[in-house]
Amino acid sequence: MAKEEAAGVGIHRGKDYVDPPPAPLYDVEELRRWSFYRAVIAEFFATLIFLYVTIATVIGQGKLSKAEECGGVGVLGVAWAFGGAIFILVYSTAGISGGHINPAVTFGLFLARKVSLVRTAAYFVAQSLGAIVGVGIVKGVTGGLYDDFGGGANSVQRGYTTGTAVGAEIIGTFVLVYTVFSATDPKRKARDSHVPILAPLPIGFAVFIVHLATIPITGTGINPARSLGAAVVYNREKVWDEHWIFWVGPLVGAAAAAAYHQYVLRAGAVKAFESFRSS
């Protein structure tokens, strides 16, 4: 994509930034490129590492808190683990796969025509499998402690309703995906070039603050692969009964963020209407 931008694809006169062309819906040619498979492998391993680090932190926090040795890292430490891991992994894989590490992010970018349907489907599979393997490694390392402390699985916490949980997942994912769009927007980077920004940093902080807000409600999903990995390995009826929340909420939130950024902030609807009128 960088080569296409350098060649001037998508450049419009009068603009001080370059909008890359929309990704094709069905790009079967991707299946013939090594770069595509390299990106899929990167998403698998990045999600595996993400789940290993974060779920191990959750289980360790439960163990230390119960033993009252030092009270564990607490909610703040768990939130830092998720946000910090995303910062590192997005930074490491952005140049290879885009650093999605989350089906909701991939879905939002697909709706905005940033990735093709073929790549979206491949990323969904790679992220889900990576999450399952990552959580499986945590269970193998922690043994019985994994089941004793809930396996890091997402569920509606006591005192909250299903509707509240869905709403929390929608809002939390909206914040995350909106941040992804804003941090990677070529228009923003051109107009605000005087404000230096490292895209993975605000994305990591978005994950951090959303975890602070929603851990007491759902344990914080905002990533269907993360929720699926823990649900498969922990495998309890309550977790599966409520698992739909952690797909519906994030995907709706991602769709809302994509629509808000593309059609409101970037005035996609206004541009389309003006183009229609001029025609």
C-alpha atoms as an extended CHARMM CRD file, in Angstrom:
* protein
*
       279  EXT
         1         1  MET       CA              0.0000000000        0.0000000000        0.0000000000  PROA      1               0.0000000000
         2         2  ALA       CA              2.9210000000        2.3090000000        0.7630000000  PROA      2               0.0000000000
         3         3  LYS       CA              4.2000000000        1.7490000000       -2.7920000000  PROA      3               0.0000000000
         4         4  GLU       CA              0.8170000000        2.6730000000       -4.2030000000  PROA      4               0.0000000000
         5         5  GLU       CA              0.7720000000        5.8690000000       -2.1770000000  PROA      5               0.0000000000
         6         6  ALA       CA              4.2780000000        6.7140000000       -3.3500000000  PROA      6               0.0000000000
         7         7  ALA       CA              3.1900000000        6.1770000000       -6.9350000000  PROA      7               0.0000000000
         8         8  GLY       CA              0.4410000000        8.7330000000       -6.3880000000  PROA      8               0.0000000000
         9         9  VAL       CA             -2.5610000000        6.4160000000       -6.3460000000  PROA      9               0.0000000000
        10        10  GLY       CA             -5.4930000000        8.1780000000       -4.7200000000  PROA      10              0.0000000000
        11        11  ILE       CA             -3.8590000000       11.6380000000       -4.7750000000  PROA      11              0.0000000000
        12        12  HSD       CA             -6.2670000000       14.5060000000       -5.3530000000  PROA      12              0.0000000000
        13        13  ARG       CA             -5.2240000000       18.0060000000       -6.3610000000  PROA      13              0.0000000000
        14        14  GLY       CA             -5.2720000000       20.4970000000       -3.5420000000  PROA      14              0.0000000000
        15        15  LYS       CA             -4.7680000000       17.9260000000       -0.8190000000  PROA      15              0.0000000000
        16        16  ASP       CA             -1.7340000000       17.7970000000        1.4360000000  PROA      16              0.0000000000
        17        17  TYR       CA             -2.3280000000       14.1350000000        2.2250000000  PROA      17              0.0000000000
        18        18  VAL       CA             -2.8650000000       10.8820000000        0.3540000000  PROA      18              0.0000000000
        19        19  ASP       CA             -5.8910000000        8.6540000000        0.8010000000  PROA      19              0.0000000000
        20        20  PRO       CA             -5.0860000000        5.0850000000       -0.2350000000  PROA      20              0.0000000000
        21        21  PRO       CA             -7.5520000000        3.5700000000       -2.7070000000  PROA      21              0.0000000000
        22        22  PRO       CA            -10.3320000000        1.3710000000       -1.2960000000  PROA      22              0.0000000000
        23        23  ALA       CA             -9.4060000000       -2.2720000000       -0.8930000000  PROA      23              0.0000000000
        24        24  PRO       CA            -11.2190000000       -4.5720000000       -3.3430000000  PROA      24              0.0000000000
        25        25  LEU       CA            -14.0170000000       -6.6160000000       -1.8280000000  PROA      25              0.0000000000
        26        26  TYR       CA            -12.7310000000       -9.8890000000       -3.2810000000  PROA      26              0.0000000000
        27        27  ASP       CA             -9.0000000000       -9.8030000000       -3.8470000000  PROA      27              0.0000000000
        28        28  VAL       CA             -8.2560000000      -13.3980000000       -4.7880000000  PROA      28              0.0000000000
        29        29  GLU       CA             -4.8290000000      -12.3070000000       -6.0050000000  PROA      29              0.0000000000
        30        30  GLU       CA             -3.8190000000      -11.9220000000       -2.3700000000  PROA      30              0.0000000000
        31        31  LEU       CA             -3.8300000000      -15.6900000000       -2.0310000000  PROA      31              0.0000000000
        32        32  ARG       CA             -0.9050000000      -15.8800000000       -4.4440000000  PROA      32              0.0000000000
        33        33  ARG       CA              1.3340000000      -13.5230000000       -2.4950000000  PROA      33              0.0000000000
        34        34  TRP       CA              3.7280000000      -14.5170000000        0.2800000000  PROA      34              0.0000000000
        35        35  SER       CA              3.1120000000      -11.1440000000        1.9580000000  PROA      35              0.0000000000
        36        36  PHE       CA             -0.4920000000      -12.2070000000        2.5810000000  PROA      36              0.0000000000
        37        37  TYR       CA              0.4720000000      -15.4280000000        4.3500000000  PROA      37              0.0000000000
        38        38  ARG       CA              3.2180000000      -13.6380000000        6.2630000000  PROA      38              0.0000000000
        39        39  ALA       CA              0.6050000000      -11.1790000000        7.5300000000  PROA      39              0.0000000000
        40        40  VAL       CA             -1.7550000000      -13.9890000000        8.5600000000  PROA      40              0.0000000000
        41        41  ILE       CA              1.0700000000      -15.7450000000       10.4410000000  PROA      41              0.0000000000
        42        42  ALA       CA              1.9610000000      -12.4600000000       12.1480000000  PROA      42              0.0000000000
        43        43  GLU       CA             -1.6360000000      -12.0230000000       13.3090000000  PROA      43              0.0000000000
        44        44  PHE       CA             -1.6760000000      -15.5840000000       14.6800000000  PROA      44              0.0000000000
        45        45  PHE       CA              1.5000000000      -15.1910000000       16.7230000000  PROA      45              0.0000000000
        46        46  ALA       CA              0.7180000000      -11.6390000000       17.8640000000  PROA      46              0.0000000000
        47        47  THR       CA             -2.6730000000      -12.7520000000       19.1950000000  PROA      47              0.0000000000
        48        48  LEU       CA             -1.0780000000      -15.8230000000       20.8020000000  PROA      48              0.0000000000
        49        49  ILE       CA              1.4690000000      -13.6520000000       22.6320000000  PROA      49              0.0000000000
        50        50  PHE       CA             -1.2120000000      -11.1250000000       23.5840000000  PROA      50              0.0000000000
        51        51  LEU       CA             -3.4160000000      -13.7700000000       25.1820000000  PROA      51              0.0000000000
        52        52  TYR       CA             -0.5250000000      -15.5150000000       26.8930000000  PROA      52              0.0000000000
        53        53  VAL       CA              0.7400000000      -12.3240000000       28.5440000000  PROA      53              0.0000000000
        54        54  THR       CA             -2.6420000000      -10.9180000000       29.5240000000  PROA      54              0.0000000000
        55        55  ILE       CA             -4.4000000000      -14.0850000000       30.7260000000  PROA      55              0.0000000000
        56        56  ALA       CA             -1.2870000000      -15.1040000000       32.6810000000  PROA      56              0.0000000000
        57        57  THR       CA             -1.4520000000      -11.6710000000       34.3450000000  PROA      57              0.0000000000
        58        58  VAL       CA             -5.1190000000      -12.1890000000       35.2240000000  PROA      58              0.0000000000
        59        59  ILE       CA             -4.4380000000      -15.6120000000       36.7720000000  PROA      59              0.0000000000
        60        60  GLY       CA             -1.3550000000      -14.3370000000       38.6210000000  PROA      60              0.0000000000
        61        61  GLN       CA             -3.3520000000      -11.4100000000       39.9600000000  PROA      61              0.0000000000
        62        62  GLY       CA             -5.9740000000      -13.8060000000       41.3430000000  PROA      62              0.0000000000
        63        63  LYS       CA             -3.3520000000      -16.0330000000       42.9750000000  PROA      63              0.0000000000
        64        64  LEU       CA             -1.4660000000      -13.2070000000       44.6790000000  PROA      64              0.0000000000
        65        65  SER       CA             -4.6410000000      -11.4760000000       45.8290000000  PROA      65              0.0000000000
        66        66  LYS       CA             -5.9100000000      -14.6700000000       47.4450000000  PROA      66              0.0000000000
        67        67  ALA       CA             -2.6010000000      -15.3270000000       49.1690000000  PROA      67              0.0000000000
        68        68  GLU       CA             -2.4690000000      -11.6770000000       50.3260000000  PROA      68              0.0000000000
        69        69  GLU       CA              1.2570000000      -11.6790000000       49.7560000000  PROA      69              0.0000000000
        70        70  CYS       CA              1.2770000000       -8.3310000000       48.0180000000  PROA      70              0.0000000000
        71        71  GLY       CA             -2.3190000000       -7.9750000000       46.8940000000  PROA      71              0.0000000000
        72        72  GLY       CA             -1.4450000000       -8.7080000000       43.2740000000  PROA      72              0.0000000000
        73        73  VAL       CA             -1.1880000000       -6.1130000000       40.5520000000  PROA      73              0.0000000000
        74        74  GLY       CA             -4.8490000000       -5.1700000000       40.9070000000  PROA      74              0.0000000000
        75        75  VAL       CA             -7.2260000000       -3.9450000000       38.2290000000  PROA      75              0.0000000000
        76        76  LEU       CA             -4.7620000000       -1.2010000000       37.3190000000  PROA      76              0.0000000000
        77        77  GLY       CA             -2.0120000000       -3.7520000000       36.6710000000  PROA      77              0.0000000000
        78        78  VAL       CA             -4.2770000000       -5.9670000000       34.5830000000  PROA      78              0.0000000000
        79        79  ALA       CA             -5.3460000000       -2.9630000000       32.5020000000  PROA      79              0.0000000000
        80        80  TRP       CA             -1.6900000000       -2.0240000000       31.9990000000  PROA      80              0.0000000000
        81        81  ALA       CA             -0.9100000000       -5.5670000000       30.8840000000  PROA      81              0.0000000000
        82        82  PHE       CA             -3.5890000000       -5.4390000000       28.1760000000  PROA      82              0.0000000000
        83        83  GLY       CA             -2.7570000000       -1.8940000000       27.0410000000  PROA      83              0.0000000000
        84        84  GLY       CA              1.0000000000       -2.3980000000       27.1690000000  PROA      84              0.0000000000
        85        85  ALA       CA              0.8420000000       -5.6870000000       25.2930000000  PROA      85              0.0000000000
        86        86  ILE       CA             -1.2390000000       -4.0960000000       22.5360000000  PROA      86              0.0000000000
        87        87  PHE       CA              1.1920000000       -1.1900000000       22.2650000000  PROA      87              0.0000000000
        88        88  ILE       CA              4.1790000000       -3.5280000000       21.8580000000  PROA      88              0.0000000000
        89        89  LEU       CA              2.4870000000       -5.9540000000       19.4740000000  PROA      89              0.0000000000
        90        90  VAL       CA              0.9020000000       -3.3090000000       17.2500000000  PROA      90              0.0000000000
        91        91  TYR       CA              4.2630000000       -1.5620000000       17.0420000000  PROA      91              0.0000000000
        92        92  SER       CA              5.9580000000       -4.8540000000       16.1270000000  PROA      92              0.0000000000
        93        93  THR       CA              3.4630000000       -6.0990000000       13.5350000000  PROA      93              0.0000000000
        94        94  ALA       CA              1.9630000000       -2.9400000000       12.0060000000  PROA      94              0.0000000000
        95        95  GLY       CA              4.3690000000       -3.0350000000        9.0780000000  PROA      95              0.0000000000
        96        96  ILE       CA              3.5860000000       -6.6790000000        8.3480000000  PROA      96              0.0000000000
        97        97  SER       CA             -0.1190000000       -7.2280000000        8.9380000000  PROA      97              0.0000000000
        98        98  GLY       CA             -1.3790000000       -3.8420000000       10.0850000000  PROA      98              0.0000000000
        99        99  GLY       CA             -1.2560000000       -4.9980000000       13.7080000000  PROA      99              0.0000000000
       100       100  HSD       CA             -4.9690000000       -5.7360000000       14.1130000000  PROA      100             0.0000000000
       101       101  ILE       CA             -4.7780000000       -8.5190000000       16.7730000000  PROA      101             0.0000000000
       102       102  ASN       CA             -8.5460000000       -8.1980000000       17.1640000000  PROA      102             0.0000000000
       103       103  PRO       CA            -11.4240000000       -9.3130000000       14.8980000000  PROA      103             0.0000000000
       104       104  ALA       CA            -13.3620000000       -6.1680000000       15.8340000000  PROA      104             0.0000000000
       105       105  VAL       CA            -10.5670000000       -3.9480000000       14.5300000000  PROA      105             0.0000000000
       106       106  THR       CA            -10.3460000000       -6.0400000000       11.3660000000  PROA      106             0.0000000000
       107       107  PHE       CA            -14.1300000000       -5.8380000000       10.9130000000  PROA      107             0.0000000000
       108       108  GLY       CA            -14.1430000000       -2.0500000000       11.3100000000  PROA      108             0.0000000000
       109       109  LEU       CA            -11.3460000000       -1.6600000000        8.7720000000  PROA      109             0.0000000000
       110       110  PHE       CA            -13.1750000000       -4.0080000000        6.3970000000  PROA      110             0.0000000000
       111       111  LEU       CA            -16.3220000000       -1.8890000000        6.5750000000  PROA      111             0.0000000000
       112       112  ALA       CA            -14.2020000000        1.1650000000        5.7910000000  PROA      112             0.0000000000
       113       113  ARG       CA            -12.7270000000       -0.6480000000        2.7730000000  PROA      113             0.0000000000
       114       114  LYS       CA             -9.2170000000       -0.7360000000        4.2670000000  PROA      114             0.0000000000
       115       115  VAL       CA             -8.8920000000       -4.5300000000        3.9280000000  PROA      115             0.0000000000
       116       116  SER       CA            -10.4820000000       -7.0740000000        1.5860000000  PROA      116             0.0000000000
       117       117  LEU       CA            -13.0150000000       -9.7330000000        2.5390000000  PROA      117             0.0000000000
       118       118  VAL       CA            -10.4100000000      -12.4460000000        1.8900000000  PROA      118             0.0000000000
       119       119  ARG       CA             -7.9430000000      -10.8590000000        4.3110000000  PROA      119             0.0000000000
       120       120  THR       CA            -10.6940000000      -10.2070000000        6.8500000000  PROA      120             0.0000000000
       121       121  ALA       CA            -11.7250000000      -13.8760000000        6.9060000000  PROA      121             0.0000000000
       122       122  ALA       CA             -8.1010000000      -15.0590000000        7.1250000000  PROA      122             0.0000000000
       123       123  TYR       CA             -7.3650000000      -12.6640000000        9.9800000000  PROA      123             0.0000000000
       124       124  PHE       CA            -10.4830000000      -13.7920000000       11.8720000000  PROA      124             0.0000000000
       125       125  VAL       CA             -9.2980000000      -17.4080000000       11.7210000000  PROA      125             0.0000000000
       126       126  ALA       CA             -5.6750000000      -16.5930000000       12.5860000000  PROA      126             0.0000000000
       127       127  GLN       CA             -6.6260000000      -14.3570000000       15.5060000000  PROA      127             0.0000000000
       128       128  SER       CA             -9.0790000000      -16.8990000000       16.9300000000  PROA      128             0.0000000000
       129       129  LEU       CA             -6.6380000000      -19.7970000000       16.6680000000  PROA      129             0.0000000000
       130       130  GLY       CA             -3.8260000000      -17.7000000000       18.1140000000  PROA      130             0.0000000000
       131       131  ALA       CA             -6.0040000000      -16.7630000000       21.0770000000  PROA      131             0.0000000000
       132       132  ILE       CA             -6.9510000000      -20.3760000000       21.7700000000  PROA      132             0.0000000000
       133       133  VAL       CA             -3.3290000000      -21.5210000000       21.6440000000  PROA      133             0.0000000000
       134       134  GLY       CA             -2.1780000000      -18.6090000000       23.8130000000  PROA      134             0.0000000000
       135       135  VAL       CA             -4.7310000000      -19.3430000000       26.5330000000  PROA      135             0.0000000000
       136       136  GLY       CA             -3.9610000000      -23.0620000000       26.2500000000  PROA      136             0.0000000000
       137       137  ILE       CA             -0.3150000000      -22.3220000000       27.0420000000  PROA      137             0.0000000000
       138       138  VAL       CA             -1.3880000000      -20.3100000000       30.1000000000  PROA      138             0.0000000000
       139       139  LYS       CA             -3.4570000000      -23.2450000000       31.3450000000  PROA      139             0.0000000000
       140       140  GLY       CA             -0.5370000000      -25.6000000000       30.8050000000  PROA      140             0.0000000000
       141       141  VAL       CA              1.7840000000      -23.3000000000       32.7560000000  PROA      141             0.0000000000
       142       142  THR       CA             -0.5580000000      -22.4320000000       35.6390000000  PROA      142             0.0000000000
       143       143  GLY       CA             -2.1760000000      -25.8650000000       36.0480000000  PROA      143             0.0000000000
       144       144  GLY       CA             -5.0850000000      -25.9940000000       38.4900000000  PROA      144             0.0000000000
       145       145  LEU       CA             -4.8080000000      -22.2950000000       39.2370000000  PROA      145             0.0000000000
       146       146  TYR       CA             -6.2030000000      -21.5850000000       35.7770000000  PROA      146             0.0000000000
       147       147  ASP       CA             -9.6040000000      -23.0860000000       36.5960000000  PROA      147             0.0000000000
       148       148  ASP       CA             -9.5390000000      -21.8430000000       40.2070000000  PROA      148             0.0000000000
       149       149  PHE       CA             -9.3930000000      -18.2190000000       39.0740000000  PROA      149             0.0000000000
       150       150  GLY       CA            -11.8950000000      -18.3660000000       36.2300000000  PROA      150             0.0000000000
       151       151  GLY       CA             -9.5330000000      -18.8750000000       33.3270000000  PROA      151             0.0000000000
       152       152  GLY       CA             -9.6040000000      -15.1860000000       32.4340000000  PROA      152             0.0000000000
       153       153  ALA       CA            -12.9340000000      -15.8030000000       30.7020000000  PROA      153             0.0000000000
       154       154  ASN       CA            -15.3530000000      -12.9520000000       30.0390000000  PROA      154             0.0000000000
       155       155  SER       CA            -18.8000000000      -13.0310000000       31.5810000000  PROA      155             0.0000000000
       156       156  VAL       CA            -21.3710000000      -10.6280000000       33.0010000000  PROA      156             0.0000000000
       157       157  GLN       CA            -20.2680000000       -9.7730000000       36.5230000000  PROA      157             0.0000000000
       158       158  ARG       CA            -22.5560000000       -9.8930000000       39.5150000000  PROA      158             0.0000000000
       159       159  GLY       CA            -24.8320000000       -6.8710000000       39.8410000000  PROA      159             0.0000000000
       160       160  TYR       CA            -24.9230000000       -6.0970000000       36.1060000000  PROA      160             0.0000000000
       161       161  THR       CA            -27.5020000000       -7.0040000000       33.4820000000  PROA      161             0.0000000000
       162       162  THR       CA            -26.9810000000       -8.4580000000       30.0230000000  PROA      162             0.0000000000
       163       163  GLY       CA            -28.0280000000       -5.1460000000       28.4760000000  PROA      163             0.0000000000
       164       164  THR       CA            -25.4430000000       -3.2560000000       30.5120000000  PROA      164             0.0000000000
       165       165  ALA       CA            -22.7590000000       -5.7430000000       29.4480000000  PROA      165             0.0000000000
       166       166  VAL       CA            -23.6340000000       -5.3850000000       25.7530000000  PROA      166             0.0000000000
       167       167  GLY       CA            -23.6220000000       -1.6050000000       26.0750000000  PROA      167             0.0000000000
       168       168  ALA       CA            -20.2320000000       -1.6350000000       27.8110000000  PROA      168             0.0000000000
       169       169  GLU       CA            -18.7550000000       -3.8120000000       25.0630000000  PROA      169             0.0000000000
       170       170  ILE       CA            -20.1870000000       -1.5940000000       22.3160000000  PROA      170             0.0000000000
       171       171  ILE       CA            -18.8700000000        1.6160000000       23.8760000000  PROA      171             0.0000000000
       172       172  GLY       CA            -15.5010000000        0.1130000000       24.7870000000  PROA      172             0.0000000000
       173       173  THR       CA            -14.9360000000       -1.2320000000       21.2820000000  PROA      173             0.0000000000
       174       174  PHE       CA            -16.1080000000        2.0440000000       19.7570000000  PROA      174             0.0000000000
       175       175  VAL       CA            -13.4070000000        3.8760000000       21.7210000000  PROA      175             0.0000000000
       176       176  LEU       CA            -10.7520000000        1.3950000000       20.5910000000  PROA      176             0.0000000000
       177       177  VAL       CA            -11.6600000000        1.2690000000       16.8930000000  PROA      177             0.0000000000
       178       178  TYR       CA            -12.2340000000        5.0280000000       16.7130000000  PROA      178             0.0000000000
       179       179  THR       CA             -8.7260000000        5.4800000000       18.1220000000  PROA      179             0.0000000000
       180       180  VAL       CA             -7.3300000000        3.0920000000       15.4960000000  PROA      180             0.0000000000
       181       181  PHE       CA             -8.9410000000        5.1030000000       12.6950000000  PROA      181             0.0000000000
       182       182  SER       CA             -7.8070000000        8.4260000000       14.1230000000  PROA      182             0.0000000000
       183       183  ALA       CA             -4.2350000000        7.3300000000       14.8000000000  PROA      183             0.0000000000
       184       184  THR       CA             -3.7930000000        5.9640000000       11.2810000000  PROA      184             0.0000000000
       185       185  ASP       CA             -5.7430000000        8.6090000000        9.3500000000  PROA      185             0.0000000000
       186       186  PRO       CA             -3.4630000000       10.0810000000        6.6270000000  PROA      186             0.0000000000
       187       187  LYS       CA             -5.3830000000       13.3900000000        6.7250000000  PROA      187             0.0000000000
       188       188  ARG       CA             -4.8460000000       13.7610000000       10.4500000000  PROA      188             0.0000000000
       189       189  LYS       CA             -1.1550000000       12.9140000000       10.1960000000  PROA      189             0.0000000000
       190       190  ALA       CA             -0.6870000000       15.5400000000        7.4740000000  PROA      190             0.0000000000
       191       191  ARG       CA             -2.6850000000       18.3450000000        9.0900000000  PROA      191             0.0000000000
       192       192  ASP       CA             -1.3630000000       17.7190000000       12.6170000000  PROA      192             0.0000000000
       193       193  SER       CA              2.2150000000       16.8970000000       11.6630000000  PROA      193             0.0000000000
       194       194  HSD       CA              3.3910000000       19.3890000000       14.2920000000  PROA      194             0.0000000000
       195       195  VAL       CA              2.0400000000       16.9750000000       16.9130000000  PROA      195             0.0000000000
       196       196  PRO       CA              4.2930000000       13.8920000000       16.8230000000  PROA      196             0.0000000000
       197       197  ILE       CA              2.4130000000       10.6230000000       17.2750000000  PROA      197             0.0000000000
       198       198  LEU       CA              3.3360000000        6.9820000000       17.3710000000  PROA      198             0.0000000000
       199       199  ALA       CA              0.1280000000        5.2080000000       16.2990000000  PROA      199             0.0000000000
       200       200  PRO       CA              0.4760000000        2.1620000000       18.6140000000  PROA      200             0.0000000000
       201       201  LEU       CA              0.7320000000        4.4260000000       21.6710000000  PROA      201             0.0000000000
       202       202  PRO       CA             -2.8110000000        5.9130000000       21.6400000000  PROA      202             0.0000000000
       203       203  ILE       CA             -4.1760000000        2.5020000000       20.6340000000  PROA      203             0.0000000000
       204       204  GLY       CA             -2.5190000000        0.9070000000       23.6490000000  PROA      204             0.0000000000
       205       205  PHE       CA             -3.8090000000        3.6750000000       25.9120000000  PROA      205             0.0000000000
       206       206  ALA       CA             -7.3220000000        3.2120000000       24.5110000000  PROA      206             0.0000000000
       207       207  VAL       CA             -7.1890000000       -0.4770000000       25.4880000000  PROA      207             0.0000000000
       208       208  PHE       CA             -5.8600000000        0.5290000000       28.9150000000  PROA      208             0.0000000000
       209       209  ILE       CA             -8.5910000000        3.0410000000       29.7770000000  PROA      209             0.0000000000
       210       210  VAL       CA            -11.3830000000        0.8360000000       28.4130000000  PROA      210             0.0000000000
       211       211  HSD       CA            -10.1960000000       -1.9990000000       30.6710000000  PROA      211             0.0000000000
       212       212  LEU       CA            -10.2710000000        0.2950000000       33.6840000000  PROA      212             0.0000000000
       213       213  ALA       CA            -13.8820000000        1.1650000000       32.8910000000  PROA      213             0.0000000000
       214       214  THR       CA            -15.2700000000       -2.2540000000       31.9640000000  PROA      214             0.0000000000
       215       215  ILE       CA            -13.3370000000       -4.8870000000       33.9440000000  PROA      215             0.0000000000
       216       216  PRO       CA            -15.9340000000       -4.5990000000       36.7580000000  PROA      216             0.0000000000
       217       217  ILE       CA            -18.7660000000       -5.1450000000       34.2430000000  PROA      217             0.0000000000
       218       218  THR       CA            -17.6470000000       -7.8840000000       31.8340000000  PROA      218             0.0000000000
       219       219  GLY       CA            -13.9820000000       -8.4750000000       32.5850000000  PROA      219             0.0000000000
       220       220  THR       CA            -13.5230000000       -6.4590000000       29.3560000000  PROA      220             0.0000000000
       221       221  GLY       CA            -13.8020000000       -8.2400000000       26.0550000000  PROA      221             0.0000000000
       222       222  ILE       CA            -13.6900000000       -5.6530000000       23.2050000000  PROA      222             0.0000000000
       223       223  ASN       CA            -11.8650000000       -8.3980000000       21.3040000000  PROA      223             0.0000000000
       224       224  PRO       CA            -13.8760000000      -11.4430000000       20.1700000000  PROA      224             0.0000000000
       225       225  ALA       CA            -10.7190000000      -13.5410000000       19.7350000000  PROA      225             0.0000000000
       226       226  ARG       CA             -9.6530000000      -12.8430000000       23.3210000000  PROA      226             0.0000000000
       227       227  SER       CA            -13.0980000000      -13.8830000000       24.5940000000  PROA      227             0.0000000000
       228       228  LEU       CA            -13.2230000000      -16.9550000000       22.3510000000  PROA      228             0.0000000000
       229       229  GLY       CA             -9.7880000000      -18.2050000000       23.3760000000  PROA      229             0.0000000000
       230       230  ALA       CA            -10.6290000000      -18.0430000000       27.0740000000  PROA      230             0.0000000000
       231       231  ALA       CA            -14.1060000000      -19.5560000000       26.5330000000  PROA      231             0.0000000000
       232       232  VAL       CA            -12.7500000000      -22.5440000000       24.5880000000  PROA      232             0.0000000000
       233       233  VAL       CA            -10.0400000000      -23.3780000000       27.1140000000  PROA      233             0.0000000000
       234       234  TYR       CA            -12.0420000000      -22.6220000000       30.2900000000  PROA      234             0.0000000000
       235       235  ASN       CA            -15.2000000000      -24.2240000000       28.8240000000  PROA      235             0.0000000000
       236       236  ARG       CA            -17.9270000000      -23.4740000000       31.3610000000  PROA      236             0.0000000000
       237       237  GLU       CA            -21.6570000000      -23.2820000000       30.6600000000  PROA      237             0.0000000000
       238       238  LYS       CA            -22.1080000000      -19.7210000000       31.9830000000  PROA      238             0.0000000000
       239       239  VAL       CA            -19.2600000000      -18.4670000000       29.8180000000  PROA      239             0.0000000000
       240       240  TRP       CA            -20.7400000000      -20.0430000000       26.6860000000  PROA      240             0.0000000000
       241       241  ASP       CA            -24.2700000000      -18.8360000000       27.5080000000  PROA      241             0.0000000000
       242       242  GLU       CA            -23.0160000000      -15.2500000000       27.5610000000  PROA      242             0.0000000000
       243       243  HSD       CA            -20.3830000000      -15.5770000000       24.8610000000  PROA      243             0.0000000000
       244       244  TRP       CA            -22.5670000000      -13.9740000000       22.1890000000  PROA      244             0.0000000000
       245       245  ILE       CA            -22.2360000000      -10.6660000000       24.0690000000  PROA      245             0.0000000000
       246       246  PHE       CA            -18.5230000000      -10.6000000000       23.3010000000  PROA      246             0.0000000000
       247       247  TRP       CA            -19.0910000000      -10.9140000000       19.5760000000  PROA      247             0.0000000000
       248       248  VAL       CA            -22.1980000000       -8.7900000000       19.1070000000  PROA      248             0.0000000000
       249       249  GLY       CA            -20.9910000000       -5.9200000000       21.3150000000  PROA      249             0.0000000000
       250       250  PRO       CA            -17.5180000000       -5.5280000000       19.7540000000  PROA      250             0.0000000000
       251       251  LEU       CA            -18.7240000000       -5.9230000000       16.1610000000  PROA      251             0.0000000000
       252       252  VAL       CA            -21.5050000000       -3.3580000000       16.6390000000  PROA      252             0.0000000000
       253       253  GLY       CA            -19.0670000000       -0.9820000000       18.3380000000  PROA      253             0.0000000000
       254       254  ALA       CA            -16.5510000000       -1.4250000000       15.5250000000  PROA      254             0.0000000000
       255       255  ALA       CA            -19.2070000000       -0.7690000000       12.8740000000  PROA      255             0.0000000000
       256       256  ALA       CA            -20.3420000000        2.3830000000       14.6990000000  PROA      256             0.0000000000
       257       257  ALA       CA            -16.7530000000        3.6580000000       14.9540000000  PROA      257             0.0000000000
       258       258  ALA       CA            -16.1130000000        2.9920000000       11.2500000000  PROA      258             0.0000000000
       259       259  ALA       CA            -19.3090000000        4.8120000000       10.2570000000  PROA      259             0.0000000000
       260       260  TYR       CA            -18.5830000000        7.7630000000       12.5670000000  PROA      260             0.0000000000
       261       261  HSD       CA            -15.0420000000        8.2230000000       11.3050000000  PROA      261             0.0000000000
       262       262  GLN       CA            -15.7120000000        7.6680000000        7.6040000000  PROA      262             0.0000000000
       263       263  TYR       CA            -19.0710000000        9.4010000000        7.2000000000  PROA      263             0.0000000000
       264       264  VAL       CA            -18.9840000000       12.1020000000        9.8750000000  PROA      264             0.0000000000
       265       265  LEU       CA            -15.3830000000       13.0510000000       10.6010000000  PROA      265             0.0000000000
       266       266  ARG       CA            -14.1750000000       12.4240000000        7.0610000000  PROA      266             0.0000000000
       267       267  ALA       CA            -17.5170000000       13.6450000000        5.6290000000  PROA      267             0.0000000000
       268       268  GLY       CA            -17.9310000000       10.5940000000        3.4200000000  PROA      268             0.0000000000
       269       269  ALA       CA            -21.7080000000       11.0380000000        3.2280000000  PROA      269             0.0000000000
       270       270  VAL       CA            -21.4010000000       14.7280000000        2.2890000000  PROA      270             0.0000000000
       271       271  LYS       CA            -18.8080000000       13.9830000000       -0.3960000000  PROA      271             0.0000000000
       272       272  ALA       CA            -20.9600000000       11.2250000000       -1.8580000000  PROA      272             0.0000000000
       273       273  PHE       CA            -23.9860000000       13.5530000000       -1.9520000000  PROA      273             0.0000000000
       274       274  GLU       CA            -21.9940000000       16.3510000000       -3.5940000000  PROA      274             0.0000000000
       275       275  SER       CA            -20.6330000000       13.9080000000       -6.1710000000  PROA      275             0.0000000000
       276       276  PHE       CA            -24.1740000000       12.7410000000       -6.9110000000  PROA      276             0.0000000000
       277       277  ARG       CA            -25.4200000000       16.3200000000       -7.3270000000  PROA      277             0.0000000000
       278       278  SER       CA            -22.5660000000       17.2750000000       -9.6530000000  PROA      278             0.0000000000
       279       279  SER       CA            -23.2910000000       14.2080000000      -11.7770000000  PROA      279             0.0000000000
